Amino acid sequence: MDTIDFRSDTVSWPTPAMRAAMAAAPVGDDVYGEDPTVHQLEALAAQKVGHEAALFVPSGTMGNLAAILTHAARGESAIVGEDAHTYQAEAGGMAVLGGILPQVLPTDAYGCFSLTDLKNAILPEDEHYTRTRLILLENSYGSKSGYPLPPDYFAAVRAIAQQHDVRVHLDGARLFNAAVALNLDPHQLTQHVDSVSFCLSKGLCAPVGSLLCGSAPFIREARRARKILGGGMRQAGVLAAAGLVALNEMIERLADDHAQARLLAEGLAHIPGIAIDLAMVRTNMVFFEVTPDTQLTADNFIAQLRERANIWLGAVGPRHFRAVTHYWISAADVERFLESTRAIILSGNR
Ligand SMILES: *Cc1c(COP(=O)(O)O)cnc(C)c1O
């Protein structure tokens, strides 16, 4: 890559193996159900998460929305975390396009609901109320430092959902980061949900695409939702070919990204003027802040990193940042980040 880009893992370019696979991919019209490479990707995706079937969609947002529209109908509601991606960062799709009411619950330091809140939020049958149809979960939890949530949480949520005939969808945009961080088979994180979506285009490096997985009847309906949303693609095998490389070759190496994030976090913790909670750094995300005594603002710090070292970073608050590691970030890049940060703080107004 021409810059050292810590803004997100979405910026990761496809690998040389992906570009070669894309060039060679057999294709067909996938809306006619005739693209062999898409079929192969969907079969592999379903197998990876232990669900019956899968659907290739252009984005994580579409995977989640197709799932929500399939599980719930106009006038029904979905329980969702106050800082969940599906609530905060998908432009209100469930309400805009589905007429589905989000029932928003607080989340704890890791991104979990209190189980008591959850039970209380499921509305009884009464003409005054919407019908609670769905619970939306996320793993790893993006707004909480990409924290990987353990299987027993999903089992507990599932038990409550089943008592009330409510479905559970998992936004697993970074599901494999969570599985690798916890050293678990992804099945252990997906066995307690009715559907799960995951992204190929983040840490897994594919250029485009996500998979929505669930039962065969669910996926047949979700295929219709994808068509409504304009996500029926034709010779999509060109994209699916990169996805096959992502699932076959790029999952286990996520551990490298996590190790780099750890290295970055520990380095930052030693720099005066930086505040960071090391216990939250479990996957490929490092949230940190510059302390007020540095007199640095987020914009100022970001501009200096770019000027000094061609390092790109994103702000999440007035003095707060999120650095994300991925395939194209090397150990030398992490070292450069640390050196530049030290230099910026030392040369500041301390
Ligand atoms: C990135 C992301 C999505 C959406 O994926 P897009 O492909 O950007 O639409 C959904 N949920 C989470 C937690 C994400 O990080």
The ligand as a MOL file (V3000), in Angstrom:
LIG
                    3D

  0  0  0     0  0            999 V3000
M  V30 BEGIN CTAB
M  V30 COUNTS 15 15 0 0 0
M  V30 BEGIN ATOM
M  V30 1 C -18.1920 -2.8850 8.7960 0
M  V30 2 C -19.2940 -3.3650 9.6650 0
M  V30 3 C -20.5620 -3.6240 9.1490 0
M  V30 4 C -20.9900 -3.2700 7.7430 0
M  V30 5 O -20.1830 -3.6460 6.7210 0
M  V30 6 P -20.1000 -2.8030 5.3600 0
M  V30 7 O -19.5370 -3.8060 4.4360 0
M  V30 8 O -19.2190 -1.6500 5.6430 0
M  V30 9 O -21.4780 -2.4060 4.9830 0
M  V30 10 C -21.5110 -4.1430 10.0030 0
M  V30 11 N -21.2350 -4.3650 11.2950 0
M  V30 12 C -20.0380 -4.1160 11.8350 0
M  V30 13 C -19.7960 -4.4070 13.2750 0
M  V30 14 C -19.0260 -3.5980 11.0400 0
M  V30 15 O -17.8360 -3.3350 11.5710 0
M  V30 END ATOM
M  V30 BEGIN BOND
M  V30 1 1 1 2
M  V30 2 1 2 3
M  V30 3 2 2 14
M  V30 4 1 3 4
M  V30 5 2 3 10
M  V30 6 1 4 5
M  V30 7 1 5 6
M  V30 8 2 6 7
M  V30 9 1 6 8
M  V30 10 1 6 9
M  V30 11 1 10 11
M  V30 12 2 11 12
M  V30 13 1 12 13
M  V30 14 1 12 14
M  V30 15 1 14 15
M  V30 END BOND
M  V30 END CTAB
M  END
